[in-house]
Amino acid sequence: MGKTIAEKVFSAHSGTDASAGDIVVADVDFVMGQDGTSPLAIRALERMGVSEVFDPARVALVIDHSAPSPLEGVSALHAQMREFGKRTGAILYDVGCGVCHQLVPEQGHVVPGDLMVGCDSHTCTYGAVNVFSTGVGSTDGAAAMAAGKLWFKVPETYLVTYAGELPAGVFSKDLVLALAGRIGADGATYMALEFDGPVIGALSVEARMTISNMAIEVGAKAGLMRADAKTLAWYAGRGTRAPRPVEPDADAVYAREVTIDASALGPQVAKPHSVDNVSPIEEVAGTPIAQGFVGTCTNGRLEDLAIAASILGGRKVHPDVRFIVAPASRQVYLDAMAAGHIQTLVEAGAAVVTPGCGPCVGTHNGVPSDGENVISTANRNFKGRMGNSNAFIYLGSPATVAASVIEGCITDPRKYFG
C-alpha cells in the first residue's frame, strides 16, 4: 500500500514503517518558539532540570509577537529569551528581524523532507516547501528542544486538488478561504492536508505559503505540497543542508478528497467572526471599513507587498481609513524598499510598522476601536483577534485590502486588473 507525504516523512524520521494512526517517536530537524510561547518553554526546561538544548544550531527563539515591546512585563520576557539564547547558544531573532514563519524558511533552517515543530499554531506554513511542520504546546516544544525528538500520532491525509487556473484578481488567499468555506473550520481536524493540482504548480513559493499557513484554520496538523523545480530554486543559497524532497506514492491512501475549480472562483472574504464564514466578495462589497492591514505570516511577503503597491500606485488611501503595512521580515522590508514598493505604499498613505505580528495578534500597532470594521490579510478573525472584541474583522487577499482602503469599503479588486 502506497504512502502519503506525511507517512513517508514520519517513516524516515522514526526508523519505522509508519502509517496513519501509528504512534511514533521521531527525530526533529528544527524547533522554534516565539515570544508568546518561548518563556513557557524555558520554564518547562527548568522544571525538567535541562540546561542545554540538543543542538543550538537547530533551535530558534523569535521575538515577533510583541516587537518592539509595548509593556514592561513583555520586556522582561524578551530579556529572558535573550539570556536563554546566550546561555545555550540557541539562535535568537530579536526585534525587527521579522515573523517566525517567514524567518525559518527564509534563513534555510528547514529544507524539503524535514520534520519540524514550532510553539505556534501556524508552523504549518512550511508545508509549502515540503516540510512536515506542525505547531505544538510549549511543554512539548521544550521536550523537543531538550531531546531532539518528540512523539507523534501519524495523521490521516486529506487530498485537496485545485483544478483549472486562477482568474486575474484572484489569488492564493482566495483559494484557501474557499477551502475553509467549503469544509469548515473543523473539516480536517488532526489530519494532514496535501495540496495538489495545476493551480498549485502555477503558484510562486510565496503564494503557496499563504495556503499552507492556513491549514490549521480548518483543523489540520500540516499543509503539505510537493517540492518541485520552483521549490528547489527558491532554496538555492539558503542554508547548508541539501533538500530531501518527498512525494506521495501513486497509490497513496487518502482519508478524504476534495476538488476546487479555481477557474470558477472570484475573490473571497471571511466575515466576522469565523474564518469559515466565507462569502464571494459580491456579497460583502460596499461594507464600510475603518482600517486595512497587509502583513502577517499569511500575506506579508514581498509578493504581497508588490500586489498592494501595484493597486495603490498613483492613488491615495481613503481619508476615513487607516492603512497599516507590516513586512514579514527585515529582508522583505529591504527588498520591498529596493523595488520601490514601500515608497509607493507610504506615498499612498500607508503606515509601515516594524516587521512582526503586532497588528495581527492585537498586542499593539493598530488595535481597532469599538464597532470598527477591518479588512485584513491575516489568518484569523475571531472576536478580539486584533485586540478589541468589539471590532469586526474581515479577511481577504492583499489585492482585496488594497482596493478596499482606496474606496473606503470592501471592494472587488478585479476592477484594478483591467
C-alpha positions as CSV (number, residue, x, y, z in Angstrom):
1,M,0.0,0.0,0.0
2,G,1.4,3.4,-1.0
3,K,2.2,6.2,1.4
4,T,1.3,9.8,1.6
5,I,3.9,12.6,2.1
6,A,3.2,12.6,5.9
7,E,3.6,8.8,6.2
8,K,6.9,9.0,4.4
9,V,8.3,11.8,6.5
10,F,7.4,10.0,9.7
11,S,8.8,6.7,8.5
12,A,12.1,8.4,7.6
13,H,12.3,10.2,10.9
14,S,11.2,7.4,13.2
15,G,13.0,4.5,11.5
16,T,9.7,2.6,11.3
17,D,7.2,1.8,8.6
18,A,4.8,4.4,9.7
19,S,1.2,4.6,8.7
20,A,-1.7,6.8,9.6
21,G,-2.8,6.2,13.1
22,D,0.5,4.9,14.4
23,I,2.2,6.5,17.4
24,V,5.9,7.1,16.7
25,V,8.9,8.8,18.3
26,A,10.6,10.8,15.6
27,D,13.7,12.9,15.3
28,V,13.0,16.5,14.6
29,D,15.2,18.7,12.3
30,F,14.3,22.1,13.9
31,V,12.4,23.5,16.8
32,M,11.1,27.1,17.1
33,G,9.4,29.2,19.7
34,Q,8.1,32.8,19.6
35,D,7.9,35.4,22.4
36,G,4.3,34.4,23.4
37,T,5.4,30.7,23.9
38,S,9.2,30.6,24.4
39,P,9.1,31.8,28.0
40,L,6.8,29.0,28.9
41,A,9.1,26.5,27.2
42,I,12.1,27.9,29.0
43,R,10.3,27.4,32.3
44,A,9.4,23.9,31.3
45,L,13.0,23.1,30.6
46,E,13.9,24.4,34.0
47,R,11.4,22.1,35.6
48,M,12.8,19.2,33.7
49,G,16.3,20.1,35.0
50,V,17.6,20.7,31.5
51,S,20.1,23.4,31.0
52,E,21.1,22.8,27.4
53,V,19.3,22.3,24.0
54,F,20.0,19.2,21.9
55,D,21.6,21.3,19.1
56,P,21.9,25.1,19.3
57,A,22.0,25.4,15.6
58,R,18.6,23.7,15.3
59,V,16.7,25.7,18.0
60,A,15.5,29.2,17.4
61,L,13.6,31.8,19.5
62,V,11.9,34.6,17.7
63,I,10.8,37.9,19.2
64,D,8.0,38.9,16.9
65,H,4.5,38.9,18.5
66,S,5.2,42.0,20.7
67,A,8.1,43.6,18.9
68,P,9.2,46.2,19.9
69,S,7.9,45.6,23.4
70,P,4.8,47.6,24.3
71,L,4.8,46.7,28.0
72,E,7.2,46.4,30.9
73,G,6.1,42.8,31.6
74,V,6.7,41.8,27.9
75,S,10.2,43.4,28.1
76,A,11.0,41.0,31.0
77,L,10.0,38.0,28.9
78,H,12.1,39.3,26.0
79,A,15.1,39.6,28.3
80,Q,14.5,36.0,29.5
81,M,14.7,34.8,25.9
82,R,17.9,36.8,25.2
83,E,19.5,35.3,28.2
84,F,18.5,31.8,27.2
85,G,19.9,32.3,23.8
86,K,23.3,33.5,25.1
87,R,23.4,30.7,27.7
88,T,22.5,27.8,25.4
89,G,23.7,29.1,22.1
90,A,20.3,28.8,20.6
91,I,19.5,31.1,17.7
92,L,17.8,34.3,18.7
93,Y,15.9,36.6,16.3
94,D,15.4,39.9,18.1
95,V,13.1,42.8,17.5
96,G,12.9,43.8,13.8
97,C,14.1,40.5,12.4
98,G,10.6,39.5,11.4
99,V,7.8,37.0,11.8
100,C,8.9,33.5,12.8
101,H,7.2,31.8,9.9
102,Q,8.9,34.0,7.4
103,L,12.4,33.7,9.1
104,V,12.5,29.9,9.4
105,P,12.3,29.0,5.7
106,E,13.9,32.3,4.6
107,Q,17.0,31.6,6.6
108,G,17.2,28.0,5.4
109,H,16.5,26.4,8.7
110,V,14.2,23.8,7.2
111,V,14.5,22.1,3.8
112,P,12.2,19.8,1.8
113,G,11.7,16.4,3.6
114,D,12.3,17.8,7.1
115,L,10.2,17.2,10.2
116,M,9.9,20.4,12.3
117,V,7.9,21.6,15.3
118,G,7.2,25.1,16.5
119,C,5.5,26.6,19.5
120,D,3.0,28.4,17.3
121,S,-0.1,27.1,15.5
122,H,0.9,28.5,12.1
123,T,4.1,26.4,12.0
124,C,2.2,24.5,9.3
125,T,3.3,27.2,6.9
126,Y,6.5,25.3,5.9
127,G,4.4,22.5,4.4
128,A,4.5,24.7,1.3
129,V,8.2,23.8,0.9
130,N,7.6,20.0,1.5
131,V,8.3,20.1,5.3
132,F,6.1,18.3,7.7
133,S,5.9,21.2,10.2
134,T,3.3,21.5,12.9
135,G,2.5,23.5,16.0
136,V,3.0,22.1,19.5
137,G,2.5,23.4,23.0
138,S,5.3,25.0,24.9
139,T,5.9,21.9,27.1
140,D,6.2,19.6,24.0
141,G,8.4,22.2,22.4
142,A,10.6,22.2,25.4
143,A,10.9,18.4,25.2
144,A,11.9,18.7,21.6
145,M,14.5,21.3,22.4
146,A,16.0,19.1,25.0
147,A,15.9,15.7,23.2
148,G,15.7,16.5,19.5
149,K,12.8,14.2,19.2
150,L,9.1,14.0,20.1
151,W,6.2,11.6,19.9
152,F,3.6,12.0,17.2
153,K,0.4,10.3,16.1
154,V,0.8,9.9,12.3
155,P,-2.2,11.8,10.8
156,E,-4.5,10.7,8.0
157,T,-4.3,12.8,4.9
158,Y,-6.9,14.9,3.2
159,L,-6.1,15.5,-0.5
160,V,-7.1,18.9,-1.8
161,T,-6.9,19.4,-5.6
162,Y,-7.1,22.8,-7.1
163,A,-8.1,22.4,-10.8
164,G,-8.3,25.0,-13.6
165,E,-6.4,28.3,-13.3
166,L,-6.7,31.5,-11.3
167,P,-8.5,34.4,-13.0
168,A,-7.0,37.8,-12.9
169,G,-7.5,39.5,-9.5
170,V,-7.9,36.1,-7.7
171,F,-5.0,34.9,-5.5
172,S,-3.8,32.1,-3.3
173,K,-5.6,33.7,-0.3
174,D,-8.9,33.3,-2.1
175,L,-8.1,29.6,-2.8
176,V,-7.6,28.8,0.9
177,L,-10.6,30.9,2.0
178,A,-12.7,29.0,-0.5
179,L,-11.5,25.7,1.1
180,A,-12.3,27.0,4.6
181,G,-15.8,27.9,3.4
182,R,-16.2,24.5,1.8
183,I,-15.1,22.1,4.5
184,G,-15.4,24.3,7.7
185,A,-13.1,25.3,10.5
186,D,-13.0,21.7,11.8
187,G,-13.2,19.9,8.4
188,A,-9.7,18.5,8.6
189,T,-9.1,18.1,12.3
190,Y,-5.9,16.3,13.2
191,M,-5.3,15.5,9.5
192,A,-2.5,16.4,7.1
193,L,-3.7,18.4,4.1
194,E,-1.9,17.6,0.9
195,F,-2.4,20.3,-1.7
196,D,-2.1,19.4,-5.4
197,G,-3.2,20.2,-8.9
198,P,-2.2,22.5,-11.7
199,V,-3.1,25.7,-9.8
200,I,-0.6,24.8,-7.0
201,G,2.1,24.2,-9.6
202,A,1.5,27.6,-11.2
203,L,1.8,29.5,-7.9
204,S,5.0,31.0,-6.6
205,V,6.5,29.5,-3.5
206,E,5.4,32.7,-1.5
207,A,1.8,32.2,-2.7
208,R,1.9,28.6,-1.7
209,M,3.0,29.5,1.8
210,T,-0.3,31.5,2.1
211,I,-2.2,28.3,1.6
212,S,-0.2,26.1,3.9
213,N,-0.2,28.8,6.6
214,M,-4.0,28.4,6.9
215,A,-4.1,24.6,7.1
216,I,-4.6,25.0,10.8
217,E,-7.7,27.1,10.2
218,V,-9.5,24.0,9.0
219,G,-8.1,22.0,11.9
220,A,-5.2,20.3,10.1
221,K,-1.8,19.5,11.6
222,A,0.1,20.3,8.4
223,G,-0.5,21.6,4.9
224,L,1.9,19.7,2.6
225,M,2.9,20.3,-1.0
226,R,5.4,18.6,-3.3
227,A,8.9,20.0,-3.8
228,D,9.0,21.0,-7.5
229,A,11.6,22.9,-9.5
230,K,10.3,26.2,-8.1
231,T,10.8,25.0,-4.5
232,L,14.3,23.8,-5.2
233,A,15.2,27.1,-7.0
234,W,13.8,29.1,-4.1
235,Y,16.1,27.2,-1.7
236,A,19.2,27.8,-3.7
237,G,21.6,29.6,-1.5
238,R,19.5,29.2,1.7
239,G,21.2,27.2,4.5
240,T,23.7,24.5,4.1
241,R,21.7,21.3,4.1
242,A,20.6,19.5,0.9
243,P,16.8,19.2,0.3
244,R,15.4,15.7,0.5
245,P,12.1,16.0,-1.4
246,V,9.3,13.6,-0.5
247,E,6.5,12.8,-2.9
248,P,3.3,10.7,-2.3
249,D,3.1,7.3,-3.9
250,A,0.8,6.9,-6.8
251,D,-1.3,4.5,-4.8
252,A,-1.3,6.5,-1.6
253,V,-4.4,6.2,0.5
254,Y,-6.3,9.4,1.4
255,A,-8.9,9.5,4.1
256,R,-10.8,12.3,2.2
257,E,-10.6,14.2,-1.1
258,V,-12.0,17.4,-2.4
259,T,-11.5,19.3,-5.7
260,I,-12.0,23.0,-6.1
261,D,-12.3,24.6,-9.6
262,A,-10.1,27.7,-9.3
263,S,-11.4,28.9,-12.7
264,A,-14.8,29.5,-11.2
265,L,-13.6,31.4,-8.2
266,G,-13.7,35.1,-7.6
267,P,-12.2,37.0,-4.6
268,Q,-13.3,35.5,-1.3
269,V,-13.9,37.3,2.0
270,A,-14.2,35.7,5.5
271,K,-16.7,37.6,7.5
272,P,-16.7,38.1,11.3
273,H,-16.2,36.2,13.5
274,S,-15.1,32.9,11.9
275,V,-12.6,32.0,9.2
276,D,-15.1,29.6,7.6
277,N,-17.8,32.3,7.4
278,V,-16.8,32.9,3.8
279,S,-18.6,34.7,1.0
280,P,-17.9,35.7,-2.5
281,I,-16.9,39.4,-2.4
282,E,-20.0,40.4,-4.2
283,E,-22.0,39.6,-1.0
284,V,-20.0,42.0,1.2
285,A,-18.9,44.7,-1.3
286,G,-19.7,48.1,-0.1
287,T,-19.2,47.3,3.6
288,P,-17.6,50.4,5.2
289,I,-14.1,49.9,6.7
290,A,-12.1,52.0,9.1
291,Q,-8.8,50.1,8.8
292,G,-6.9,47.9,6.3
293,F,-3.9,45.7,7.1
294,V,-1.5,44.0,4.8
295,G,1.1,41.8,6.6
296,T,1.2,38.7,8.9
297,C,2.7,35.2,8.4
298,T,0.0,34.7,5.8
299,N,0.5,37.7,3.5
300,G,3.4,39.9,4.5
301,R,5.8,38.7,1.9
302,L,7.4,40.6,-1.0
303,E,4.9,39.4,-3.5
304,D,2.0,40.5,-1.2
305,L,3.5,44.0,-0.8
306,A,4.1,44.2,-4.6
307,I,0.4,43.3,-5.3
308,A,-0.8,46.0,-2.9
309,A,1.6,48.5,-4.4
310,S,0.5,47.7,-7.9
311,I,-3.0,48.8,-7.0
312,L,-2.1,51.8,-4.8
313,G,0.4,53.3,-7.1
314,G,-0.7,56.8,-8.0
315,R,-3.7,56.5,-5.7
316,K,-4.5,57.5,-2.2
317,V,-5.9,55.7,0.9
318,H,-9.4,56.9,1.6
319,P,-9.3,59.8,4.2
320,D,-11.5,57.8,6.6
321,V,-9.3,54.7,6.5
322,R,-6.1,53.8,8.3
323,F,-3.8,51.5,6.3
324,I,-1.2,49.5,8.2
325,V,1.6,47.5,6.5
326,A,3.9,45.1,8.2
327,P,6.6,43.4,6.1
328,A,7.1,39.8,7.2
329,S,10.8,40.2,7.8
330,R,13.7,42.7,7.6
331,Q,14.8,41.1,4.4
332,V,11.3,41.5,2.9
333,Y,11.3,45.1,4.1
334,L,14.7,45.8,2.4
335,D,13.6,44.0,-0.8
336,A,10.4,46.0,-0.9
337,M,12.3,49.2,-0.4
338,A,14.7,48.3,-3.2
339,A,11.8,47.5,-5.5
340,G,10.1,50.8,-4.7
341,H,7.0,49.2,-3.1
342,I,7.5,50.8,0.3
343,Q,7.7,54.3,-1.2
344,T,4.6,53.6,-3.3
345,L,2.6,52.4,-0.2
346,V,3.8,55.3,2.0
347,E,3.0,57.9,-0.6
348,A,-0.5,56.4,-0.9
349,G,-0.9,56.9,2.9
350,A,0.2,53.6,4.4
351,A,1.8,53.4,7.9
352,V,4.6,50.9,7.7
353,V,5.4,49.2,11.0
354,T,8.3,47.1,12.3
355,P,8.3,43.5,10.8
356,G,6.4,41.4,13.2
357,C,3.0,40.1,14.4
358,G,1.7,43.0,16.5
359,P,-1.3,44.2,14.4
360,C,-2.5,40.6,13.7
361,V,-2.4,39.2,17.2
362,G,-3.6,42.5,18.7
363,T,-0.7,43.3,21.1
364,H,-0.1,46.7,19.6
365,N,0.4,48.6,16.3
366,G,-3.2,49.1,15.2
367,V,-5.8,47.9,17.7
368,P,-9.2,49.0,16.2
369,S,-11.9,50.9,18.1
370,D,-15.3,49.5,19.2
371,G,-17.6,48.9,16.3
372,E,-15.0,49.4,13.6
373,N,-14.7,47.1,10.5
374,V,-11.2,46.0,9.5
375,I,-10.2,44.3,6.2
376,S,-7.0,42.3,6.8
377,T,-4.7,39.8,5.1
378,A,-4.4,37.8,8.4
379,N,-5.5,34.3,9.0
380,R,-7.9,34.7,11.9
381,N,-10.9,36.9,12.6
382,F,-12.4,35.7,15.8
383,K,-13.5,38.2,18.4
384,G,-10.6,40.0,20.0
385,R,-8.0,38.8,17.5
386,M,-6.7,42.3,16.7
387,G,-7.0,43.4,20.3
388,N,-10.6,44.5,20.5
389,S,-13.5,42.0,20.9
390,N,-16.0,44.8,19.8
391,A,-14.4,45.2,16.4
392,F,-15.3,43.3,13.2
393,I,-12.5,41.7,11.2
394,Y,-12.9,40.6,7.5
395,L,-10.2,38.6,5.8
396,G,-9.1,38.9,2.2
397,S,-6.2,38.9,-0.2
398,P,-3.7,41.8,-0.4
399,A,-5.4,42.9,-3.6
400,T,-8.8,43.0,-1.8
401,V,-7.3,45.0,1.1
402,A,-5.6,47.5,-1.3
403,A,-8.7,48.1,-3.3
404,S,-10.8,48.5,-0.2
405,V,-8.5,51.1,1.5
406,I,-8.7,53.2,-1.6
407,E,-12.5,53.2,-1.7
408,G,-13.3,53.1,2.0
409,C,-15.3,50.0,1.8
410,I,-14.8,46.3,0.9
411,T,-14.1,46.4,-2.8
412,D,-13.7,43.8,-5.6
413,P,-10.1,44.2,-6.7
414,R,-10.7,42.8,-10.2
415,K,-11.6,46.3,-11.4
416,Y,-7.9,47.2,-10.8
417,F,-6.6,44.4,-13.0
418,G,-8.4,45.6,-16.2
